[in-house]
Amino acid sequence: MLKIDVPGQGPYNAKIVFVGEAPAKYELELHKNFCGHSGEILFEILHHFGINRNNAYFTNVFKVRLPGDSIKRIKEIMDD
């Protein structure tokens, strides 16, 4: 069974979905997607284009932090 540390968030019927690679330090601490520096930039862009973040769905391909924050090490968590 796959472990989920940071689940997707937002309405399931959202017309727009943002998908990241995997949660990083801040996302794990807050159990929330896109809450670090890149999230700040993303939400600033959404605001600029008039997109309400409450109307979008946010998730990651991997729901756990990757070892060393590197996709090259994905096998380490897949063997669990």
NORWORA-V106524 format. One record per residue. N is the residue number from 0. SS is DSSP state (H for helix, E for strand, C for the rest). D_CENTER is the distance of its C-alpha to the mean C-alpha in whole Angstrom. Layout:
n->[N | N]
ss->[SS | SS]
d_center->[D_CENTER | D_CENTER]
This chain:
n->[0 | 1 | 2 | 3 | 4 | 5 | 6 | 7 | 8 | 9 | 10 | 11 | 12 | 13 | 14 | 15 | 16 | 17 | 18 | 19 | 20 | 21 | 22 | 23 | 24 | 25 | 26 | 27 | 28 | 29 | 30 | 31 | 32 | 33 | 34 | 35 | 36 | 37 | 38 | 39 | 40 | 41 | 42 | 43 | 44 | 45 | 46 | 47 | 48 | 49 | 50 | 51 | 52 | 53 | 54 | 55 | 56 | 57 | 58 | 59 | 60 | 61 | 62 | 63 | 64 | 65 | 66 | 67 | 68 | 69 | 70 | 71 | 72 | 73 | 74 | 75 | 76 | 77 | 78 | 79]
ss->[C | C | C | C | C | C | C | C | E | C | C | C | C | C | C | E | E | E | E | E | E | E | C | C | H | H | H | H | H | H | C | C | C | C | C | C | H | H | H | H | H | H | H | H | H | H | H | H | C | C | C | C | H | H | H | E | E | E | E | E | E | E | C | C | C | C | H | H | H | C | H | H | H | C | H | H | H | H | C | C]
d_center->[20 | 16 | 15 | 11 | 10 | 7 | 8 | 7 | 9 | 11 | 15 | 15 | 17 | 16 | 17 | 14 | 11 | 8 | 6 | 5 | 7 | 6 | 5 | 8 | 11 | 11 | 7 | 10 | 13 | 11 | 9 | 7 | 4 | 5 | 8 | 10 | 12 | 10 | 9 | 13 | 14 | 12 | 13 | 16 | 16 | 16 | 18 | 21 | 20 | 21 | 18 | 17 | 13 | 15 | 16 | 12 | 10 | 6 | 4 | 4 | 8 | 8 | 8 | 10 | 10 | 12 | 16 | 17 | 13 | 15 | 14 | 18 | 18 | 16 | 20 | 20 | 17 | 18 | 22 | 21]
